[in-house]
Amino acid sequence: MKREKVRERITMSENDLRLQVYMAKCGVGSRRFCESLIEQGRVMVNNRTIKEMGVKVGPADVVQVDGETIEPVDNVYYIALNKPRGYVCTNYDPNEDKYARSLITIRDQHLLFNVGRLDKDSNGLIIFSNDGDFANKVTHPRNQIEKEYVVHLDRKPQVEDLKKALQGLYIDMSQPYRIKSYEFIPQRRDYIKVVLTEGKNREIRKIFSFLGYEVKGLTRIRIGCIELGSLQPGEFRNLSRKEIEGLIEGKNTLVVRKKFGAALKREKAAKAKKNEGRSEK
């Protein structure tokens, strides 16, 4: 009976938002992540714990997550980070001390959360934001946003095994693990590029382990229309408007970016070094 009164109180206005949507706008995380927090009983509205979906809140309501009051934020961030190996993407784990978010040195760092996953032993491109709606669109399976990786194996992968990975492998769940495409890297027999769209937990590692290979290194080099490019480990940058729009629209064609500062200097230095090598020959 008390719960019904709470629902009555927080659904008075037509402009009110569903609780998980409100939480996403406060930068808590994607809608699905916020829903999991509600189901776990970690969310309170007006000092009452909420565990069911469908509750709505408005400006007059006080919403707390794990005892901390949350409010919608004015500034939104869309940041690409080259996560080094050994850092975790979660914002809290009592067993860890290296957090990827800590590498993004901005004033509102505490508002950021990772959009998608990249495990501790992997490195490369990961996106951080405080826009829950954006995160929900980018990570939803229906959008089929590609993630491209460079995989270092203990030996050259066989075409027959890669064909099995394309068709799908049943490993530890009722749905198959599969890759969308692959590409051999010239002169690097034990390296291969792999593209995924599903993003199951540790999917690439599980696929190659199941096929009898050891994954010695895993680097994500692209998410949809955004590439890692010349971003060095630990470095981050803001996404451009075109890149943000491209991700929301589910585009997988790279957005051409103008290079500035350190990235431009590195590219010029690399070209100069390459030209010097050619002249010596």
N, C-alpha and C positions, 0 to 999 in steps of 0.2 A: 504494500500500500504506500509506503514511504517512497519507494522507487517511482511509482506513478506520479507522485507529487513533484518529484524532481523533474521528470520528463515534462510535466505541465509547465513548470516554471521556465524551462529553457527552450520551449518551442512557441513562445508567444508571438514573435515577429516573423513575417514572411521573409525577411532579409537574413535570418539566422542561418548558420552553417552547420552541416553535420560535424560532429565532434572530430572525426578523423581528418576532415578537410580543414577545419580550423587549426588543428595541431600541425598539419603540413604547412599551412601558411605562417605558422610561428617558427618554422624551421626545425621542427622535431625530427622529421624524416619523411619518406614517401608515405602515401596513404596506406599502403599495405603494411608498412612497418608500424605506423600509428595504430592500425587496427589490431596488430599483435600486442601492442602495449595495453590497449583497452581490454583485450581478452585476458591478459595476465593480471588485471586488477591494479595496474600501476598509475591509473589516471583518475583524478578526482575533479568533480564539478561542484562548486559551492560546498566544499568540505564533505562531499559524499562520493564514495567510490563507484565508478561506472564500469560495468563489464559487458553491457549489451550494445549492439550496433543500433543506429537509428536516432540516438540522442542528438539534439541540436543545441547550439550555444550562440549567444549574442554578446554584444559589447558589455552588458552589465554582469555577465557571468565570470566567475573566477575559475580558471582551469589550471590544474597542477599536474605535473608529471614527476613521479618519484619525489613528491613533496616540494618541488620548485614551481613557482607560478610562471606560466608562459604567456606571451603576448605577441600579436602579429608584428613583424618587423618591416621597416620602411625600405631598407636596402636589400637588394637581392644580389647574390654572387653566383657566378658560373666559372669555375676554375679547373684548368687541366694541370695535373701534377704528374711528374715522372717519379713514381714511387720506387725507392730503392728496395732491394731484397732485405728482409729482416724486419720490415715495418708492417704493422697491422692496420687495416682500414677501419676497424671498429673504433668507436670513440671511448670505450671503456672495457678493460679486461684486467682483473686483478693479477693475472699471471704475466702480463706484458708491460714493457716500459718504453717501447718505441712505437709511437703512433704517427701514421702518415699525416694526419691533420696538423700535427705540431710543426710540420715543415712549411705550412702555408702561413707565413708571418704577416697577417693582417689584423687590424684591431678587432674585427668581429669573428675571429677564428673559432670561438666557442659556438657560433651558430651553425657552422658547416657540418655536413654529413656526406658520406660517400654515396655516389650514385652508381649502383652496381658493386661487384665484388672483384677483388684481386688478392689472392691468398698471400700469406706471409713470405713464402718461399719464392714468390714470383715478383717480377719487377715490370715497370713500364707505365703506360697511360692509365690514369684513373681520374674520374671527374668528381669534384666536390661542389656542393651547392647548399643553399638554404631554402630553395624553392621546391616544396613537396610536390606540387602539380607537375613541374618539369621532370622531377625524378620519376614520378609514376609513369609518365608518357615514355620516357627513355627506356625504362627497365621492363615495361609490359611486354610479354612474349608476342602479342599480336602485331607489334610494330616491326618485328624481325630485323632489328638493328644489328648489323654485323660487328663482330669483334675479331680483329686479326692479330695473330701471334707468331713470333719466331720461336720455334721449339728446338732445343738442343738435345739430341738423343745420344745414347751410348753407341749407336751404330747407324748405318744407313737404313732408313725405313724401306720396306718392300712394298711394291705397288699392290700386291695382293692384300696386304694388311690394310693399306689405305683405302682400298675399295670396300673392305669390311666396315671400316669406320664411316665411310660415306653412306652405306646402307643402314647402319645402326647396330649397336651392340647392347645386349641386355646384360647388365653387370650386377647391379644391386637394387634395382627397382623395376616396376612394371613398365615404365617408359624407357625407350632406348636412348643411349648416348650416341650422338652422331656429329660428324663435322659436315660443314656445307661444301667446302672445297679445300684443296691443298695445292702447293706449288713448291717444286724443288728449288733450292738455292744453288746456282752454279758454283762449282769448285768448293762447295761445303757439303760433303757427303752426309754428315751427321746432323745437318740443320734442315729444317723444313718450315714453310709458312703454312699456317692452318687458319681457316675462318670458321667461326661459330656464330649461331644466331640465338641459341637457346639459353646458354649461360648457367647450366647446372653447376653445383658446387664442385670444384676441382675436376671439371669435366675432361679436360685434355689429359691431365695426369692419370685419371682413371682409365681412359681409353687406351693410352699407350702402355700402361702397366698391364692391362688385361691382355694386350697383344704381345707381351713379353719384352717390352723395352723399358729402359730406365730414362726418365726425364732428368737431364742434368741441368737444364736451364729453361726458363720460360719468360718471354718478354712480350707484353702486349704493345703493339705498335699502331693500332688504329681502333677507334670506336666510331662506327658509322662514317660520317663525313669529316671526322677529326683524326689527324695523325699525330704521332709522337714527335716526328720531325727531329729538330736539333735540340730539343729540350733535354738538358742533362739531368742525371739522377739527383733528386732533391729539389730541382727547379720547378717553378709553376708559372702559369700565365693565365690571364683572363681570356675566356672565349669571346670571339667576335659575335656581333649580332647575327651575321649570316650562318655562323657555326651553330648558334643556339637554335635558330629557326630550322636549320637543316636537320638537327637531331630530333626536334619536335615533330617534323614532317616525316621522319624515318628515312632520310636520305643516306645512301652509302657511298656516294661519289664525293671525293675529297673537295673541300672548300679551299681555294687558293688564297693564301695569306701573304701579305707583305711582311717582310722580315725587318726587324729593327734591332738596334743595340747589339748585345752580346751574340744573339743568334745570327745576325747578319755578318758580324766579324768572324765568327767560326766558319760560316759557309764560304766566305771569301778566302780565309786562310786555307781551308781544305782544297779549294779549287786551285790556289796558287801552288800548293804542295804537289798536287796531281800534275800540274803543268810542268813543274820542275822535274818530276820523274820522267815525263815524256821527253823533255829536251835532253836529259842525260843519256837516254837510249839512242 
